[in-house]
Amino acid sequence: MKKITLNQNNFKHFFSPVGPLHSHHEEHIWPYDYVDRSSDTLLVTIGDSWTWGAGISDLNPDATNITAEQNDFRLNCLYGNIISKEKNWNWLNLGFYAMGNQWMVDKVFEFRALLPLLQFKEIIVMINFTSTGRWFYTFHDSLTDYKTFFQTNRMADVDDYEDFLFGLNKKMLRDIDMLTNSETRVKLLVGTNAIDHCGFDVLEEKNIIPLPWYRLLSKTNLGGIFVDMDSIKSLANLENLLSNSDQKIAFQKWMMEKIGQAEKQKTMLNTMDHVAEDKAHPDYNGHRLWAEYILKEIIK
């Protein structure tokens, strides 16, 4: 089988773009990064805006109006670049703002299809999950039959919806684990950015980054909060799946709890150290601290 070499110009042959369905961009773009250091080890970072580097500079450019100078600054400051540069590894960055966990699973799936064509001896896949439920019941998970689930399960207690939300992450983490563990060259690491872990008990301890990124920057603990306002907007779609008043009452009570938790998460971001001017993302120092933690505690 003929091997291929990744570069900044051939992403569209291997990875799906982002576009009008999952961003404010009217055209499809491939906002991914690749750095070749002639290494036989590859670091792959997958995530949302925190991984792509939104807010990393005061100018806060997006993927389509960024200048070459701004893009160089973004790349140089990203945690993935800092880690891979320290280790002298090649680096593939599959991140974009406003993306959800299912999108990250899809990127793992696309990368897994590419693996047989890559010559690396070792591959570290590092994923930073975002808020649970983001893009729920949209085109991202359109192949999942949620309606049958809610028709065949009682779902009349608040805890039922909490278990359901945990189940969403557990399924995605199992999929990621299956895709990466089917290749002996791959080491999987999964953590979270601005929220706490959710459903991570389906992974082995060696695959979990124990400290959420936000705790390095805020010196606080959200106490198990794994939603934010973006996920709340999507979780409102869940009401369209409910079939009786008992389900709707329990769901509404549960949603009030989740909204309160998302407000706490937002407050944490507003008071976080090393936060960008947008009060939603880490600045370049926040990326440096995360990279230093990974290098000291996870990848030694």
Stockholm file with secondary structure:
# STOCKHOLM 1.0

chainA/1-300         MKKITLNQNNFKHFFSPVGPLHSHHEEHIWPYDYVDRSSDTLLVTIGDSWTWGAGISDLNPDATNITAEQNDFRLNCLYGNIISKEKNWNWLNLGFYAMGNQWMVDKVFEFRALLPLLQFKEIIVMINFTSTGRWFYTFHDSLTDYKTFFQTNRMADVDDYEDFLFGLNKKMLRDIDMLTNSETRVKLLVGTNAIDHCGFDVLEEKNIIPLPWYRLLSKTNLGGIFVDMDSIKSLANLENLLSNSDQKIAFQKWMMEKIGQAEKQKTMLNTMDHVAEDKAHPDYNGHRLWAEYILKEIIK
#=GR chainA/1-300 SS CCCCCCCTTCGGGTSCCBCTTTSSCSSCBCCCEEECCSCSEEEEEEESHHHHTTTSSTTCCCTTTCCHHHHHHHHHHSHHHHHHHHHTCEEEEEECTTCCHHHHHHHHHHHHHHGGGCCCSEEEEEEEECCTTTTTTSGGGTTSCHHHHHHHSCCCSHHHHHHHHHHHHHHHHHHHHHHHHTSTTEEEEEEESSSCCCSGGGSCGGGBCCSCHHHHHHCCCCSSCCCCHHHHHHHGGGGGGCCSHHHHHHHHHHHHHHHHHHHHHHHHHHTCTTBCTTSSSBCHHHHHHHHHHIIIIICC
#=GC SS_cons         CCCCCCCTTCGGGTSCCBCTTTSSCSSCBCCCEEECCSCSEEEEEEESHHHHTTTSSTTCCCTTTCCHHHHHHHHHHSHHHHHHHHHTCEEEEEECTTCCHHHHHHHHHHHHHHGGGCCCSEEEEEEEECCTTTTTTSGGGTTSCHHHHHHHSCCCSHHHHHHHHHHHHHHHHHHHHHHHHTSTTEEEEEEESSSCCCSGGGSCGGGBCCSCHHHHHHCCCCSSCCCCHHHHHHHGGGGGGCCSHHHHHHHHHHHHHHHHHHHHHHHHHHTCTTBCTTSSSBCHHHHHHHHHHIIIIICC
//
